[in-house]
Amino acid sequence: MFSNVGWGEMLVLVIAGLVILGPERLPGAIRWTAGALRQARDYVTGATAQLREDLGPDFDDLREPLSELQKLRGMTPRAALTKHLLDGDDSIFTGRFDAADKPVSPDAPKPVTAADASKPVAPAPPAEPGATKFDTDAT
């Protein structure tokens, strides 16, 4: 529920609470809010347990379409592209091209390292007469 709230937001809420409620009433307000959230969580847990007990094995059949709906809710255009066109590789969107995170196939080319860059490069073979000349480094 509050997975998106970071430490910065919490600090802003505490400062706003200090300004609005004052230092005398703020601890009581925090205790009341924590108790209300705990009580709501207990009610939801109890309702889920009772529903599971009443429905028995049909409870899992009820949860299956809900989990499918949750998957569809998370299917944003970016997630759809990543899943279906890019085989789960989201490095094009994140800008992280770490080779250590991804499995490497045996026939994949080896990544270029700084040590490889310092090695001299062999000159290109001479072009055939009449062939179009082009810069291999530019293409």
JOGI-V770375 format. One record per residue. N is the residue number from 1. RES is the residue in one small letter. D_CENTER is the distance of its C-alpha to the mean C-alpha in Angstrom with 1 decimal. Layout:
# JOGI-V770375
n:N res:RES d_center:D_CENTER
n:N res:RES d_center:D_CENTER
This chain:
# JOGI-V770375
n:1 res:m d_center:16.8
n:2 res:f d_center:16.5
n:3 res:s d_center:13.0
n:4 res:n d_center:12.5
n:5 res:v d_center:15.8
n:6 res:g d_center:15.9
n:7 res:w d_center:19.1
n:8 res:g d_center:20.2
n:9 res:e d_center:20.3
n:10 res:m d_center:22.0
n:11 res:l d_center:24.6
n:12 res:v d_center:25.3
n:13 res:l d_center:25.9
n:14 res:v d_center:28.2
n:15 res:i d_center:30.1
n:16 res:a d_center:30.5
n:17 res:g d_center:31.7
n:18 res:l d_center:34.2
n:19 res:v d_center:35.5
n:20 res:i d_center:35.8
n:21 res:l d_center:36.9
n:22 res:g d_center:38.4
n:23 res:p d_center:38.2
n:24 res:e d_center:40.6
n:25 res:r d_center:38.6
n:26 res:l d_center:35.0
n:27 res:p d_center:34.9
n:28 res:g d_center:36.4
n:29 res:a d_center:33.9
n:30 res:i d_center:31.0
n:31 res:r d_center:32.8
n:32 res:w d_center:33.4
n:33 res:t d_center:29.8
n:34 res:a d_center:28.5
n:35 res:g d_center:31.3
n:36 res:a d_center:30.5
n:37 res:l d_center:26.8
n:38 res:r d_center:28.0
n:39 res:q d_center:30.6
n:40 res:a d_center:28.3
n:41 res:r d_center:25.9
n:42 res:d d_center:29.1
n:43 res:y d_center:30.3
n:44 res:v d_center:27.1
n:45 res:t d_center:27.2
n:46 res:g d_center:30.9
n:47 res:a d_center:30.6
n:48 res:t d_center:28.0
n:49 res:a d_center:30.3
n:50 res:q d_center:33.4
n:51 res:l d_center:31.9
n:52 res:r d_center:30.9
n:53 res:e d_center:34.5
n:54 res:d d_center:36.1
n:55 res:l d_center:34.3
n:56 res:g d_center:34.3
n:57 res:p d_center:32.8
n:58 res:d d_center:32.3
n:59 res:f d_center:29.5
n:60 res:d d_center:27.1
n:61 res:d d_center:28.3
n:62 res:l d_center:27.5
n:63 res:r d_center:23.9
n:64 res:e d_center:23.2
n:65 res:p d_center:23.4
n:66 res:l d_center:21.3
n:67 res:s d_center:18.4
n:68 res:e d_center:18.9
n:69 res:l d_center:18.9
n:70 res:q d_center:15.6
n:71 res:k d_center:14.1
n:72 res:l d_center:15.9
n:73 res:r d_center:14.8
n:74 res:g d_center:11.1
n:75 res:m d_center:12.6
n:76 res:t d_center:12.4
n:77 res:p d_center:14.3
n:78 res:r d_center:11.4
n:79 res:a d_center:10.0
n:80 res:a d_center:13.7
n:81 res:l d_center:14.5
n:82 res:t d_center:11.8
n:83 res:k d_center:13.0
n:84 res:h d_center:16.7
n:85 res:l d_center:17.7
n:86 res:l d_center:15.6
n:87 res:d d_center:15.4
n:88 res:g d_center:11.6
n:89 res:d d_center:11.9
n:90 res:d d_center:9.7
n:91 res:s d_center:11.7
n:92 res:i d_center:13.8
n:93 res:f d_center:11.3
n:94 res:t d_center:9.9
n:95 res:g d_center:13.4
n:96 res:r d_center:12.8
n:97 res:f d_center:15.5
n:98 res:d d_center:15.8
n:99 res:a d_center:18.2
n:100 res:a d_center:17.9
n:101 res:d d_center:14.5
n:102 res:k d_center:15.8
n:103 res:p d_center:18.9
n:104 res:v d_center:21.9
n:105 res:s d_center:24.6
n:106 res:p d_center:28.2
n:107 res:d d_center:29.4
n:108 res:a d_center:26.7
n:109 res:p d_center:28.1
n:110 res:k d_center:27.8
n:111 res:p d_center:25.8
n:112 res:v d_center:28.1
n:113 res:t d_center:28.5
n:114 res:a d_center:30.5
n:115 res:a d_center:33.3
n:116 res:d d_center:33.5
n:117 res:a d_center:33.7
n:118 res:s d_center:36.8
n:119 res:k d_center:38.7
n:120 res:p d_center:41.3
n:121 res:v d_center:40.5
n:122 res:a d_center:43.3
n:123 res:p d_center:44.9
n:124 res:a d_center:44.5
n:125 res:p d_center:47.4
n:126 res:p d_center:50.0
n:127 res:a d_center:49.7
n:128 res:e d_center:52.1
n:129 res:p d_center:54.9
n:130 res:g d_center:54.1
n:131 res:a d_center:50.3
n:132 res:t d_center:48.0
n:133 res:k d_center:46.8
n:134 res:f d_center:43.2
n:135 res:d d_center:41.0
n:136 res:t d_center:38.7
n:137 res:d d_center:36.5
n:138 res:a d_center:36.0
n:139 res:t d_center:34.9
